[in-house]
Each structure stands twice: as C-alpha cells, then as structure tokens.
C-alpha cells in the first residue's frame, strides 16, 4: 500500500520510494542489484519492498529500464 493507515509511514512504498529516487539522482544509470545495494546503505529494506518501489516509480514514469538492463532516471 502506498500510504497505509494501519502501519507506520516508514514502511510504506511512498516513503521508501523516496530513498530509491534519491539514490538514482546521484547515479543516473545503474544496475538493478547495484542500486539495491546503494539504497540499503541509506535505508534498510527488503528486496521485495525495493522492487515495489521501482514498480511504483516506473508507473509514475520516473524511471525506466534501458536497453542495457540498467535502471535509469527519466529526464
């Protein structure tokens, strides 16, 4: 759930997605697993939460997967 009303906000996709987005701002193109490792240095999260965050950012057209398989921040 993006903004749950029954758990702490720091467990939401919305909140954790901000850490993914912030990491992508410094690394415009990065491998999926390298991005996960970078995000984990700033915020402890599971791979499933990380993937949901990327899915959400993709749906918002903020990130794409380029032809090399890297996660890329849309300009």
Order of alpha helices (4+ residues) and beta strands (2+ residues): alpha-beta-alpha-alpha-beta-beta
